[in-house]
Amino acid sequence: MSKFGLYGKFTVNEGERDNLVEILLDAAKEMEELEECEIYLVNTSDEEPNAVFVYEVWSKESAHRASLSLEATQTLIKRAKPIITDMERISSLRPRGGKH
């Protein structure tokens, strides 16, 4: 079974980027408990001050989908929803190897 990768972009209200980063870093802490989540990186860009990018690698796509229904994940989504103005799945990826 092949791994599942995801690269996503969240756009937030002006001035809310750091708040979303904090929420997503809380999500990353929760993902540490899930063996199926191999990478969960929260990123920002100087060129897009109202955007946060997340790169994820999972053991399989169904593990990613299952994580979205966890109580901790749902709580974090509720915290983030009021400040997010747009979500974009930049790409779904098939990780092939390398360093992590």
Residue frames as a rotation matrix with the C-alpha (Angstrom) as fourth column:
MET 1
0.584 0.812 0.000 0.00
0.812 -0.584 0.000 0.00
0.000 0.000 -1.000 0.00
SER 2
-0.244 -0.728 0.641 1.41
0.705 -0.587 -0.399 3.39
0.666 0.354 0.656 -0.93
LYS 3
-0.544 -0.049 -0.838 1.82
0.718 -0.544 -0.434 6.36
-0.434 -0.838 0.331 1.36
PHE 4
0.384 0.726 0.571 -0.36
0.860 -0.506 0.065 9.46
0.336 0.466 -0.819 1.05
GLY 5
-0.653 -0.611 -0.448 0.96
0.710 -0.700 -0.080 13.01
-0.264 -0.370 0.891 1.02
LEU 6
0.469 0.836 0.286 -0.90
0.868 -0.496 0.029 16.28
0.166 0.234 -0.958 1.08
TYR 7
-0.771 -0.622 -0.137 0.18
0.633 -0.771 -0.063 19.87
-0.066 -0.135 0.989 0.57
GLY 8
0.222 0.964 0.146 -2.45
0.937 -0.253 0.243 22.40
0.271 0.083 -0.959 1.60
LYS 9
-0.830 -0.408 0.380 -2.84
0.335 -0.910 -0.246 26.14
0.446 -0.077 0.892 1.99
PHE 10
0.147 0.832 -0.535 -5.00
0.987 -0.159 0.024 27.98
-0.066 -0.532 -0.844 4.50
THR 11
-0.565 -0.208 0.798 -5.74
0.318 -0.948 -0.022 31.67
0.761 0.241 0.602 3.97
VAL 12
-0.174 0.436 -0.883 -6.77
0.983 0.020 -0.184 33.63
-0.063 -0.900 -0.432 7.05
ASN 13
0.868 0.469 0.166 -8.12
0.457 -0.883 0.103 37.05
0.195 -0.013 -0.981 7.96
GLU 14
0.224 -0.814 0.537 -5.43
0.032 -0.544 -0.838 39.72
0.974 0.205 -0.096 8.03
GLY 15
-0.158 -0.429 0.889 -3.36
-0.837 -0.420 -0.352 39.55
0.524 -0.800 -0.293 11.18
GLU 16
0.620 0.525 0.583 -4.54
-0.762 0.580 0.287 36.03
-0.188 -0.623 0.760 12.11
ARG 17
0.408 -0.480 -0.777 -1.69
-0.443 0.640 -0.628 33.98
0.798 0.600 0.049 10.61
ASP 18
-0.640 -0.743 0.194 0.13
-0.522 0.236 -0.820 33.48
0.563 -0.626 -0.539 13.91
ASN 19
-0.151 0.682 0.716 -3.11
-0.893 0.217 -0.395 32.35
-0.425 -0.699 0.576 15.56
LEU 20
0.813 0.449 -0.370 -3.62
-0.575 0.720 -0.390 29.71
0.092 0.530 0.843 12.90
VAL 21
-0.034 -0.898 -0.439 0.02
-0.455 0.405 -0.793 28.63
0.890 0.173 -0.422 13.16
GLU 22
-0.645 -0.182 0.742 -0.52
-0.764 0.129 -0.632 28.08
0.020 -0.975 -0.223 16.90
ILE 23
0.355 0.866 0.352 -3.65
-0.799 0.477 -0.366 26.02
-0.485 -0.151 0.861 16.26
LEU 24
0.770 -0.075 -0.634 -1.92
-0.451 0.639 -0.623 23.93
0.452 0.765 0.458 13.59
LEU 25
-0.387 -0.922 -0.025 1.10
-0.558 0.256 -0.789 23.35
0.734 -0.292 -0.614 15.82
ASP 26
-0.296 0.413 0.861 -1.36
-0.842 0.313 -0.440 22.06
-0.452 -0.855 0.255 18.44
ALA 27
0.788 0.574 -0.222 -2.67
-0.601 0.638 -0.481 19.73
-0.135 0.513 0.848 15.73
ALA 28
0.218 -0.806 -0.551 0.92
-0.530 0.376 -0.760 18.62
0.819 0.457 -0.346 15.04
LYS 29
-0.614 -0.404 0.678 1.28
-0.786 0.232 -0.574 17.69
0.074 -0.885 -0.460 18.72
GLU 30
0.268 0.806 0.528 -1.87
-0.719 0.532 -0.446 15.59
-0.641 -0.260 0.723 18.46
MET 31
0.770 0.008 -0.638 -0.50
-0.558 0.494 -0.667 13.90
0.310 0.869 0.384 15.33
GLU 32
-0.320 -0.940 0.117 2.57
-0.863 0.238 -0.445 12.77
0.391 -0.244 -0.888 17.31
GLU 33
-0.284 0.312 0.907 0.25
-0.669 0.613 -0.420 10.24
-0.687 -0.726 0.034 18.94
LEU 34
0.774 0.630 0.062 -0.77
-0.355 0.513 -0.782 8.77
-0.524 0.583 0.621 15.59
GLU 35
-0.106 -0.854 0.510 1.76
0.097 0.502 0.860 6.32
-0.990 0.141 0.030 14.19
GLU 36
0.266 0.311 0.912 0.08
0.881 0.305 -0.361 6.60
-0.390 0.900 -0.193 10.78
CYS 37
0.998 0.017 0.067 1.03
0.039 -0.938 -0.345 10.30
0.057 0.347 -0.936 10.57
GLU 38
0.411 -0.911 0.021 4.66
0.912 0.411 0.010 10.35
-0.018 0.015 1.000 9.48
ILE 39
-0.786 -0.613 0.079 5.12
0.616 -0.787 0.024 14.07
0.048 0.068 0.997 8.76
TYR 40
0.498 0.864 0.078 3.02
0.852 -0.504 0.143 17.11
0.163 -0.004 -0.987 9.70
LEU 41
-0.559 -0.800 -0.218 4.86
0.807 -0.585 0.079 20.36
-0.191 -0.132 0.973 8.96
VAL 42
0.660 0.716 -0.230 3.39
0.674 -0.698 -0.239 23.83
-0.332 0.003 -0.943 9.41
ASN 43
-0.440 -0.844 0.306 4.95
0.881 -0.340 0.330 26.50
-0.175 0.414 0.893 7.18
THR 44
0.606 0.542 -0.582 4.61
0.330 -0.837 -0.437 30.20
-0.724 0.072 -0.686 6.46
SER 45
0.006 -0.556 0.831 5.86
0.995 -0.077 -0.059 32.33
0.097 0.828 0.553 3.57
ASP 46
-0.530 -0.271 -0.804 7.12
0.423 -0.906 0.026 35.91
-0.735 -0.326 0.595 3.62
GLU 47
-0.992 0.114 0.046 5.42
-0.005 -0.412 0.911 36.41
0.123 0.904 0.409 0.24
GLU 48
-0.177 0.980 -0.087 1.96
0.077 0.102 0.992 35.48
0.981 0.169 -0.093 1.59
PRO 49
-0.855 -0.313 0.414 1.47
-0.321 -0.309 -0.895 37.04
0.408 -0.898 0.164 5.04
ASN 50
-0.149 0.880 0.451 -2.09
-0.965 -0.030 -0.261 35.73
-0.216 -0.474 0.854 5.38
ALA 51
0.567 0.306 -0.765 -1.35
-0.575 0.811 -0.102 32.12
0.589 0.498 0.636 4.43
VAL 52
-0.051 -0.543 0.838 -0.23
-0.823 0.499 0.273 28.99
-0.566 -0.676 -0.472 6.26
PHE 53
0.186 0.000 -0.983 0.92
-0.786 0.600 -0.149 25.89
0.590 0.800 0.111 4.39
VAL 54
0.248 -0.072 0.966 0.77
-0.737 0.634 0.236 22.36
-0.629 -0.770 0.104 5.77
TYR 55
-0.102 -0.355 -0.929 2.69
-0.797 0.588 -0.137 19.38
0.595 0.727 -0.343 4.39
GLU 56
0.253 0.300 0.920 1.54
-0.822 0.568 0.041 15.97
-0.510 -0.767 0.390 5.60
VAL 57
-0.409 -0.276 -0.870 2.63
-0.662 0.746 0.075 12.38
0.628 0.606 -0.488 4.95
TRP 58
0.216 0.599 0.771 0.47
-0.907 0.416 -0.069 9.48
-0.362 -0.684 0.633 6.09
SER 59
-0.615 -0.431 0.660 0.89
-0.272 0.902 0.336 5.71
-0.740 0.027 -0.672 5.94
LYS 60
-0.707 0.470 0.529 -2.23
0.706 0.419 0.571 5.62
0.047 0.777 -0.627 3.75
GLU 61
-0.734 0.440 0.517 -5.02
-0.127 -0.837 0.533 7.95
0.667 0.326 0.670 2.66
SER 62
0.254 0.898 -0.360 -7.64
0.284 0.286 0.915 6.30
0.925 -0.334 -0.183 4.87
ALA 63
-0.112 -0.366 -0.924 -5.52
0.990 0.034 -0.133 7.12
0.080 -0.930 0.358 7.95
HIS 64
-0.972 -0.201 0.122 -5.62
0.204 -0.979 0.016 10.80
0.116 0.040 0.992 7.00
ARG 65
-0.324 0.930 0.172 -9.39
-0.195 -0.243 0.950 10.69
0.926 0.275 0.260 6.51
ALA 66
0.276 0.420 -0.865 -9.84
0.687 0.543 0.482 8.91
0.672 -0.727 -0.139 9.86
SER 67
-0.604 -0.595 -0.530 -7.79
0.795 -0.412 -0.444 11.59
0.046 -0.690 0.722 11.65
LEU 68
-0.802 0.319 0.505 -10.29
-0.108 -0.909 0.403 14.24
0.587 0.269 0.763 10.62
SER 69
0.231 0.966 -0.112 -13.01
-0.083 0.135 0.987 12.62
0.969 -0.219 0.111 12.72
LEU 70
-0.329 -0.418 -0.847 -10.99
0.794 0.363 -0.487 12.46
0.511 -0.833 0.213 15.95
GLU 71
0.648 0.632 -0.425 -12.33
0.760 -0.499 0.417 14.55
0.052 -0.593 -0.804 18.81
ALA 72
0.038 -0.723 -0.690 -9.05
0.526 -0.573 0.629 16.48
-0.850 -0.387 0.358 19.17
THR 73
-0.809 -0.326 0.489 -9.04
0.577 -0.281 0.767 17.28
-0.112 0.903 0.415 15.46
GLN 74
0.038 0.919 0.391 -12.67
0.822 -0.252 0.511 18.42
0.569 0.302 -0.765 15.54
THR 75
0.588 0.114 -0.801 -11.89
0.691 -0.585 0.424 20.73
-0.420 -0.803 -0.423 18.48
LEU 76
-0.421 -0.840 -0.343 -8.97
0.427 -0.517 0.742 22.29
-0.800 0.166 0.576 16.60
ILE 77
-0.630 0.281 0.724 -11.10
0.718 -0.143 0.681 22.73
0.295 0.949 -0.112 13.48
LYS 78
0.478 0.870 -0.120 -13.70
0.838 -0.411 0.360 24.61
0.264 -0.273 -0.925 15.53
ARG 79
0.305 -0.466 -0.831 -10.97
0.505 -0.660 0.555 26.91
-0.807 -0.589 0.034 16.86
ALA 80
-0.681 -0.731 0.045 -9.58
0.379 -0.299 0.875 27.59
-0.627 0.613 0.481 13.39
LYS 81
-0.204 0.666 0.717 -12.78
0.978 0.170 0.120 27.93
-0.042 0.726 -0.686 11.38
PRO 82
0.683 0.595 -0.425 -13.62
0.593 -0.790 -0.154 31.55
-0.427 -0.147 -0.892 12.37
ILE 83
0.284 -0.640 -0.714 -10.29
-0.268 -0.768 0.582 32.91
-0.921 0.026 -0.390 11.11
ILE 84
-0.635 -0.496 0.592 -9.93
0.374 0.474 0.797 30.86
-0.676 0.728 -0.115 7.91
THR 85
-0.003 0.611 -0.792 -11.16
-0.589 -0.640 -0.492 32.56
-0.808 0.465 0.362 4.74
ASP 86
0.605 0.163 -0.779 -10.08
-0.768 0.378 -0.517 29.90
0.210 0.911 0.354 2.23
MET 87
0.129 -0.576 0.807 -8.61
-0.356 0.733 0.580 26.40
-0.925 -0.363 -0.110 2.09
GLU 88
0.581 -0.028 -0.813 -6.87
-0.809 0.088 -0.581 24.98
0.088 0.996 0.029 -0.93
ARG 89
0.580 -0.458 0.674 -5.50
0.157 0.875 0.459 21.51
-0.800 -0.160 0.579 -1.52
ILE 90
0.194 -0.599 -0.777 -2.47
-0.836 -0.515 0.188 22.45
-0.513 0.613 -0.601 -3.57
SER 91
-0.093 -0.245 -0.965 -1.66
-0.775 0.627 -0.085 18.85
0.626 0.740 -0.248 -4.32
SER 92
0.816 0.143 0.560 -2.16
-0.428 0.800 0.420 15.28
-0.388 -0.583 0.714 -3.23
LEU 93
0.099 -0.918 -0.383 1.16
-0.973 -0.007 -0.232 13.49
0.210 0.396 -0.894 -3.39
ARG 94
0.964 0.040 -0.264 2.58
-0.008 0.992 0.124 9.99
0.267 -0.118 0.957 -3.52
PRO 95
0.470 -0.840 0.272 5.71
-0.829 -0.316 0.461 10.08
-0.301 -0.442 -0.845 -1.36
ARG 96
0.809 -0.232 -0.541 8.41
-0.221 0.731 -0.645 7.89
0.545 0.641 0.540 -2.87
GLY 97
0.534 -0.655 -0.534 11.22
0.830 0.527 0.184 8.16
0.160 -0.541 0.825 -0.33
GLY 98
0.137 -0.580 0.803 13.98
0.060 -0.805 -0.591 10.39
0.989 0.130 -0.075 0.92
LYS 99
-0.783 -0.505 -0.362 14.94
0.416 0.006 -0.909 11.81
0.462 -0.863 0.206 4.28
HIS 100
0.203 0.830 0.519 12.39
-0.142 -0.500 0.855 12.56
0.969 -0.247 0.016 7.01
